[in-house]
Structures are given as structure tokens and as C-alpha cells.
Amino acid sequence: MGILDLFRRAPKVSAAANPLISELLRFGVSETASGIHVDVDRAMKNTAMFRAVTLISNSIGMLPMHVIESATKKKADAHPLFRVLHRRPNTWQSAFDFRSLMQLRALVKGNAYALVVRGPSARGGQRVTQLVPLDPDRVTVEQAADWTVTYAYQPAKGGRVVYPARDILHLRGVTLDGLNGLSLVKQAAEAVGIAVSAELATARLMKNGTMAGGVLKHPGKLSAEAYQRLKESLASKEGAENAGKSLILEEGMDHSSPAASARDSQLDVLRKFQVEEIGRVTGVPRPLLMVDETSWGSGIEALGQFFVMYALGPWIEAWQQACERTLLDETEVGALAVKINPAALLRGSMAAQADFLAKALGAGGSAPWMWVDEVRDVMDLPEREAPPHTMVTGATNQGSGGNAASA
């Protein structure tokens, strides 16, 4: 009996009363072509998928998020939202805990939601005091005929609550309808199903297969005395400390080692290929999934840049725009911005950045094409009221007020 049959025969219970039913309705109950039903819990038991989604989630969680003044690039640390986003989103989570949880849910569920709690501001009006993460399986997005969006939330206890869009921070993945993000687990269900099948096949081989280290052949019948001596000899060769010791064979016996079968080799290739498939879906490069050892070394800098640009970049932009859309009021939009700085993940390329910026300022006799304040802007540093003259080899760049001139 399949999961679909069990679902149909189960007592009629509303989806709101049973989160499992809600998950089945949201994710679907169809099995993959491999015969494996893939849900979030099962997908997360696959080591490649677990590594990919936690790498992205933890990376987003550890990057600093600031509220900045758009014109000056200075941190708006006096603004109440700065503390909520940078340090304390609520009373029980750190900023890392909150962002990594939201990011993980957006990846595996397609959507992540947080209730925006506001309180009175000292300057009048309302200020954001907390961000409370909501279970995405209990949230339904609804759009009215006038295109206004509301969020219906069914808590574990109590009645259904409908919130306006301004009260829900919504982080979504790739979307087809503009409202609901697509779950990477659902999109990669077939790849994960094959990976799980290969893991099960390997596990069954380990459990039920014959794992003989070698085969002893005798031309006739081994005598009882020789058999006993052989057993004692084999026992004395067991263990890592006896590795490499030779056997003494009697009565014309021969020893051979079994070769790996083509089926076992194909199974190993299949498992590695499924890691590549999961990397393709999540955007995480294969070496970061611990597959290609040869890529570590001189290429690690470019690998880190690739990961930040193509795997984290879209999510960084999604976070910034979602926060600005929901957490800033109309008077603050444009004047303030939410910024995630990925420079912490690019420290390995600082030498290349320093060389590029030095040449931009005119180092080595090259014609300068950037001002000091522009370089500071690239590095997300605030403007200086009176930037000092900056001396570089072969040129002098006088910052925001003067002209770049060769030394």
C-alpha cells in the first residue's frame, strides 16, 4: 500500500488541524520515478542536499546585515530597525539563528515568513520591535481582486488570523505566480529520489552482501588438522596491526582477491552524479559539496567568488529588497537601505581587490579612474568630510574634492 492509499483511507481531518496533512497537500503525495517518496525530512537526510542547503543558510546567517543611510553609506545604528536586523530579531533568537532559519525554510519549503511586531516609537508613530518566524506550512498567501495581498496564518492553537502584507516579512525563492516560491526539494525530488535509492542499495549491500577479503582455493579436500591450523593462522592476521602479513597455505591451496563488480562501480558513479545534480539545483559548486578534492588550492579564491556571486547573490538581493519593502515606512524608502555585506566571504581575494583598487587610484603609473571616496564606497565605508591626499606609486589622488594627477 502506497502513501497515497494511506492518505485516502485516513479519517477525514482538516489540514489546519494536522500539520502532516498540510505538508502533504502543499508538497504533494506522488512518488518519484525511483519509487521513493521525497519530502523535506527525507531530502535532508541526503548528505549532499543537507550540505548544500545548510551551507547557503549558514552563510547568509553569518553575513552582517545593516541599515545604512543611502546618501552617505553610514550605518544608521541609531535607527530601531538596525538592532533588530543586526543583533536581536526577537527575544529568543540571535540574528544568525533567525536568518539561517528563514533562509533554510525558503530553500526547502520555497517560502519563509516572519511576523513583524511593531510598537510605539519615541519620535511618534510605529517602530519594528521584533521579527517572529512563522511555520510556512501554516501560512497561506491570498491575493484579492485589487491585487492586495494578505497572509492567513493558522497557529497550532487558536483560530485563523489574517495579516496584511505590511505585517509579514516574506522571503521567497523562484516563483511562477509571483506569490509562492518553489521548493528546491520539490524541484529536485527526482534527483534526491535516485540518490536515496542509491544509498539504500549501498546500505543493503553492506548489510546483506558478502564482504570477503579473499578466496582460498583447495584442489581437493582439506584435512581437519590443516583446517584448524588455517583458522588459527587467519585469526592471527586479523586487525590493523597485522595488515600486510602473509598467509602460509597448505596442501596446494591458492589465494585470490575478489574484484569489484561492474554493478558496484556503476553504483559508485551514480551516487557521485547525484551529488552533481543536487549541486546544479542549489547552485553550490561541486567542490563545496566535498566531491572534487583537486579543486582545493590555487582555485579556492575563484571558487569562493563563484559561490558568493551565483549561489548567495540572488538570496542576498532577495533579503535586502524584502526587508526594505516591508520594514521601512514610506518616509524612509530611498533615504535608508538594508545592506548585507558579503565581503567577509571574499577575504581570500583581498589581495586581488587591493591590486585592482590601487591601479584604479593610479598605482604603477596607470591613469587613475576612481576617486578615494569612490573606492571607499566600493568597500562600503562611509564618506570622510575631508579625505586626506592619498599617495600611490606613480600618482596622487586627492579624493572627492581634487583632481587625480600623476606624481
Order of alpha helices (4+ residues) and beta strands (2+ residues): alpha-alpha-alpha-alpha-beta-alpha-alpha-beta-beta-beta-beta-beta-beta-alpha-alpha-beta-alpha-beta-alpha-alpha-alpha-beta-alpha-alpha-beta-beta-beta
